[in-house]
Amino acid sequence: MASELAALDPKELILVVIAFVGLVPVLLLSSSRSKLFTGGYVLLCVGAVVTNLEAVVLGDVLNVVEHAVGIAAAGVVFFVAAYTRRRRVLAEGE
């Protein structure tokens, strides 16, 4: 068990801490208009946690989850959020 924990990268552990510290204001300031941005940030946090878990268990499976959920899905959600926000701003300006 100790050798598995030694496989954890300190930079990736710090990434999880920073992600969850940043999650606090995101959740506190979340509104119905920002739910997609909140969802994207939560997916990034999931990716940060999975990055560390893959060093301990199910390396290949969690590597796919990290890239599919933590990076790709978060990117798609942020894209949809930005597109939706842009449409809303343009509609309000007319």
PyMOL commands that place a pseudoatom at each C-alpha (Angstrom):
pseudoatom trace, name=CA, resn=MET, resi=1, chain=A, elem=C, hetatm=0, pos=[0.000, 0.000, 0.000]
pseudoatom trace, name=CA, resn=ALA, resi=2, chain=A, elem=C, hetatm=0, pos=[2.811, 2.412, 0.833]
pseudoatom trace, name=CA, resn=SER, resi=3, chain=A, elem=C, hetatm=0, pos=[4.444, 1.797, -2.536]
pseudoatom trace, name=CA, resn=GLU, resi=4, chain=A, elem=C, hetatm=0, pos=[1.153, 2.581, -4.291]
pseudoatom trace, name=CA, resn=LEU, resi=5, chain=A, elem=C, hetatm=0, pos=[0.808, 5.853, -2.402]
pseudoatom trace, name=CA, resn=ALA, resi=6, chain=A, elem=C, hetatm=0, pos=[4.388, 6.702, -3.328]
pseudoatom trace, name=CA, resn=ALA, resi=7, chain=A, elem=C, hetatm=0, pos=[3.274, 6.594, -6.966]
pseudoatom trace, name=CA, resn=LEU, resi=8, chain=A, elem=C, hetatm=0, pos=[1.112, 9.681, -6.409]
pseudoatom trace, name=CA, resn=ASP, resi=9, chain=A, elem=C, hetatm=0, pos=[2.532, 12.820, -7.966]
pseudoatom trace, name=CA, resn=PRO, resi=10, chain=A, elem=C, hetatm=0, pos=[2.653, 15.783, -5.542]
pseudoatom trace, name=CA, resn=LYS, resi=11, chain=A, elem=C, hetatm=0, pos=[1.682, 18.191, -8.351]
pseudoatom trace, name=CA, resn=GLU, resi=12, chain=A, elem=C, hetatm=0, pos=[-1.455, 16.182, -9.053]
pseudoatom trace, name=CA, resn=LEU, resi=13, chain=A, elem=C, hetatm=0, pos=[-2.354, 16.127, -5.355]
pseudoatom trace, name=CA, resn=ILE, resi=14, chain=A, elem=C, hetatm=0, pos=[-2.022, 19.922, -5.233]
pseudoatom trace, name=CA, resn=LEU, resi=15, chain=A, elem=C, hetatm=0, pos=[-4.262, 20.097, -8.315]
pseudoatom trace, name=CA, resn=VAL, resi=16, chain=A, elem=C, hetatm=0, pos=[-7.043, 18.334, -6.385]
pseudoatom trace, name=CA, resn=VAL, resi=17, chain=A, elem=C, hetatm=0, pos=[-6.667, 20.703, -3.424]
pseudoatom trace, name=CA, resn=ILE, resi=18, chain=A, elem=C, hetatm=0, pos=[-6.782, 23.783, -5.655]
pseudoatom trace, name=CA, resn=ALA, resi=19, chain=A, elem=C, hetatm=0, pos=[-9.737, 22.396, -7.623]
pseudoatom trace, name=CA, resn=PHE, resi=20, chain=A, elem=C, hetatm=0, pos=[-11.796, 21.791, -4.487]
pseudoatom trace, name=CA, resn=VAL, resi=21, chain=A, elem=C, hetatm=0, pos=[-10.863, 25.146, -2.936]
pseudoatom trace, name=CA, resn=GLY, resi=22, chain=A, elem=C, hetatm=0, pos=[-12.051, 26.766, -6.168]
pseudoatom trace, name=CA, resn=LEU, resi=23, chain=A, elem=C, hetatm=0, pos=[-15.220, 24.689, -6.079]
pseudoatom trace, name=CA, resn=VAL, resi=24, chain=A, elem=C, hetatm=0, pos=[-16.414, 26.457, -2.912]
pseudoatom trace, name=CA, resn=PRO, resi=25, chain=A, elem=C, hetatm=0, pos=[-17.056, 29.885, -4.504]
pseudoatom trace, name=CA, resn=VAL, resi=26, chain=A, elem=C, hetatm=0, pos=[-18.329, 28.245, -7.696]
pseudoatom trace, name=CA, resn=LEU, resi=27, chain=A, elem=C, hetatm=0, pos=[-21.012, 26.415, -5.712]
pseudoatom trace, name=CA, resn=LEU, resi=28, chain=A, elem=C, hetatm=0, pos=[-21.782, 29.383, -3.450]
pseudoatom trace, name=CA, resn=LEU, resi=29, chain=A, elem=C, hetatm=0, pos=[-22.261, 31.740, -6.394]
pseudoatom trace, name=CA, resn=SER, resi=30, chain=A, elem=C, hetatm=0, pos=[-24.023, 29.206, -8.594]
pseudoatom trace, name=CA, resn=SER, resi=31, chain=A, elem=C, hetatm=0, pos=[-27.357, 30.234, -10.046]
pseudoatom trace, name=CA, resn=SER, resi=32, chain=A, elem=C, hetatm=0, pos=[-29.781, 28.802, -12.562]
pseudoatom trace, name=CA, resn=ARG, resi=33, chain=A, elem=C, hetatm=0, pos=[-28.077, 30.856, -15.277]
pseudoatom trace, name=CA, resn=SER, resi=34, chain=A, elem=C, hetatm=0, pos=[-24.635, 29.471, -14.460]
pseudoatom trace, name=CA, resn=LYS, resi=35, chain=A, elem=C, hetatm=0, pos=[-25.510, 25.807, -13.968]
pseudoatom trace, name=CA, resn=LEU, resi=36, chain=A, elem=C, hetatm=0, pos=[-23.611, 24.715, -17.087]
pseudoatom trace, name=CA, resn=PHE, resi=37, chain=A, elem=C, hetatm=0, pos=[-20.450, 26.529, -15.990]
pseudoatom trace, name=CA, resn=THR, resi=38, chain=A, elem=C, hetatm=0, pos=[-20.830, 24.913, -12.560]
pseudoatom trace, name=CA, resn=GLY, resi=39, chain=A, elem=C, hetatm=0, pos=[-21.250, 21.508, -14.191]
pseudoatom trace, name=CA, resn=GLY, resi=40, chain=A, elem=C, hetatm=0, pos=[-18.123, 22.013, -16.274]
pseudoatom trace, name=CA, resn=TYR, resi=41, chain=A, elem=C, hetatm=0, pos=[-16.102, 22.939, -13.203]
pseudoatom trace, name=CA, resn=VAL, resi=42, chain=A, elem=C, hetatm=0, pos=[-17.404, 19.889, -11.324]
pseudoatom trace, name=CA, resn=LEU, resi=43, chain=A, elem=C, hetatm=0, pos=[-16.309, 17.702, -14.248]
pseudoatom trace, name=CA, resn=LEU, resi=44, chain=A, elem=C, hetatm=0, pos=[-12.827, 19.233, -14.027]
pseudoatom trace, name=CA, resn=CYS, resi=45, chain=A, elem=C, hetatm=0, pos=[-12.772, 18.372, -10.307]
pseudoatom trace, name=CA, resn=VAL, resi=46, chain=A, elem=C, hetatm=0, pos=[-13.796, 14.793, -11.114]
pseudoatom trace, name=CA, resn=GLY, resi=47, chain=A, elem=C, hetatm=0, pos=[-10.945, 14.626, -13.601]
pseudoatom trace, name=CA, resn=ALA, resi=48, chain=A, elem=C, hetatm=0, pos=[-8.481, 15.870, -10.972]
pseudoatom trace, name=CA, resn=VAL, resi=49, chain=A, elem=C, hetatm=0, pos=[-9.579, 13.201, -8.491]
pseudoatom trace, name=CA, resn=VAL, resi=50, chain=A, elem=C, hetatm=0, pos=[-9.490, 10.442, -11.109]
pseudoatom trace, name=CA, resn=THR, resi=51, chain=A, elem=C, hetatm=0, pos=[-5.983, 11.541, -12.130]
pseudoatom trace, name=CA, resn=ASN, resi=52, chain=A, elem=C, hetatm=0, pos=[-4.784, 10.633, -8.655]
pseudoatom trace, name=CA, resn=LEU, resi=53, chain=A, elem=C, hetatm=0, pos=[-6.846, 7.457, -8.353]
pseudoatom trace, name=CA, resn=GLU, resi=54, chain=A, elem=C, hetatm=0, pos=[-5.422, 6.010, -11.557]
pseudoatom trace, name=CA, resn=ALA, resi=55, chain=A, elem=C, hetatm=0, pos=[-1.986, 5.790, -9.897]
pseudoatom trace, name=CA, resn=VAL, resi=56, chain=A, elem=C, hetatm=0, pos=[-3.468, 3.490, -7.250]
pseudoatom trace, name=CA, resn=VAL, resi=57, chain=A, elem=C, hetatm=0, pos=[-6.233, 1.407, -8.892]
pseudoatom trace, name=CA, resn=LEU, resi=58, chain=A, elem=C, hetatm=0, pos=[-7.555, 0.625, -12.386]
pseudoatom trace, name=CA, resn=GLY, resi=59, chain=A, elem=C, hetatm=0, pos=[-4.924, 2.714, -14.161]
pseudoatom trace, name=CA, resn=ASP, resi=60, chain=A, elem=C, hetatm=0, pos=[-6.053, 2.176, -17.758]
pseudoatom trace, name=CA, resn=VAL, resi=61, chain=A, elem=C, hetatm=0, pos=[-9.772, 2.460, -17.042]
pseudoatom trace, name=CA, resn=LEU, resi=62, chain=A, elem=C, hetatm=0, pos=[-9.409, 5.603, -14.952]
pseudoatom trace, name=CA, resn=ASN, resi=63, chain=A, elem=C, hetatm=0, pos=[-7.082, 7.128, -17.537]
pseudoatom trace, name=CA, resn=VAL, resi=64, chain=A, elem=C, hetatm=0, pos=[-9.910, 6.851, -20.080]
pseudoatom trace, name=CA, resn=VAL, resi=65, chain=A, elem=C, hetatm=0, pos=[-12.380, 8.286, -17.544]
pseudoatom trace, name=CA, resn=GLU, resi=66, chain=A, elem=C, hetatm=0, pos=[-9.996, 11.162, -16.803]
pseudoatom trace, name=CA, resn=HIS, resi=67, chain=A, elem=C, hetatm=0, pos=[-9.694, 12.122, -20.445]
pseudoatom trace, name=CA, resn=ALA, resi=68, chain=A, elem=C, hetatm=0, pos=[-13.306, 11.424, -21.430]
pseudoatom trace, name=CA, resn=VAL, resi=69, chain=A, elem=C, hetatm=0, pos=[-15.020, 12.999, -18.414]
pseudoatom trace, name=CA, resn=GLY, resi=70, chain=A, elem=C, hetatm=0, pos=[-12.449, 15.303, -16.865]
pseudoatom trace, name=CA, resn=ILE, resi=71, chain=A, elem=C, hetatm=0, pos=[-11.244, 16.898, -20.071]
pseudoatom trace, name=CA, resn=ALA, resi=72, chain=A, elem=C, hetatm=0, pos=[-13.489, 16.157, -23.063]
pseudoatom trace, name=CA, resn=ALA, resi=73, chain=A, elem=C, hetatm=0, pos=[-16.883, 16.335, -21.366]
pseudoatom trace, name=CA, resn=ALA, resi=74, chain=A, elem=C, hetatm=0, pos=[-15.861, 19.423, -19.389]
pseudoatom trace, name=CA, resn=GLY, resi=75, chain=A, elem=C, hetatm=0, pos=[-14.779, 21.102, -22.623]
pseudoatom trace, name=CA, resn=VAL, resi=76, chain=A, elem=C, hetatm=0, pos=[-18.082, 20.300, -24.312]
pseudoatom trace, name=CA, resn=VAL, resi=77, chain=A, elem=C, hetatm=0, pos=[-20.071, 21.560, -21.313]
pseudoatom trace, name=CA, resn=PHE, resi=78, chain=A, elem=C, hetatm=0, pos=[-18.050, 24.801, -21.199]
pseudoatom trace, name=CA, resn=PHE, resi=79, chain=A, elem=C, hetatm=0, pos=[-18.581, 25.252, -24.955]
pseudoatom trace, name=CA, resn=VAL, resi=80, chain=A, elem=C, hetatm=0, pos=[-22.348, 24.798, -24.606]
pseudoatom trace, name=CA, resn=ALA, resi=81, chain=A, elem=C, hetatm=0, pos=[-22.381, 27.161, -21.614]
pseudoatom trace, name=CA, resn=ALA, resi=82, chain=A, elem=C, hetatm=0, pos=[-20.495, 29.864, -23.507]
pseudoatom trace, name=CA, resn=TYR, resi=83, chain=A, elem=C, hetatm=0, pos=[-22.681, 29.433, -26.602]
pseudoatom trace, name=CA, resn=THR, resi=84, chain=A, elem=C, hetatm=0, pos=[-25.866, 29.592, -24.520]
pseudoatom trace, name=CA, resn=ARG, resi=85, chain=A, elem=C, hetatm=0, pos=[-24.632, 32.667, -22.662]
pseudoatom trace, name=CA, resn=ARG, resi=86, chain=A, elem=C, hetatm=0, pos=[-23.715, 34.396, -25.941]
pseudoatom trace, name=CA, resn=ARG, resi=87, chain=A, elem=C, hetatm=0, pos=[-27.166, 33.705, -27.411]
pseudoatom trace, name=CA, resn=ARG, resi=88, chain=A, elem=C, hetatm=0, pos=[-28.814, 35.042, -24.253]
pseudoatom trace, name=CA, resn=VAL, resi=89, chain=A, elem=C, hetatm=0, pos=[-26.724, 38.240, -24.292]
pseudoatom trace, name=CA, resn=LEU, resi=90, chain=A, elem=C, hetatm=0, pos=[-27.453, 38.840, -27.970]
pseudoatom trace, name=CA, resn=ALA, resi=91, chain=A, elem=C, hetatm=0, pos=[-31.184, 38.248, -27.429]
pseudoatom trace, name=CA, resn=GLU, resi=92, chain=A, elem=C, hetatm=0, pos=[-31.265, 40.706, -24.522]
pseudoatom trace, name=CA, resn=GLY, resi=93, chain=A, elem=C, hetatm=0, pos=[-29.482, 43.326, -26.628]
pseudoatom trace, name=CA, resn=GLU, resi=94, chain=A, elem=C, hetatm=0, pos=[-32.100, 43.294, -29.385]
for i in range(1, 94): cmd.bond("trace and resi %d" % i, "trace and resi %d" % (i + 1))
show_as sticks, trace
zoom trace
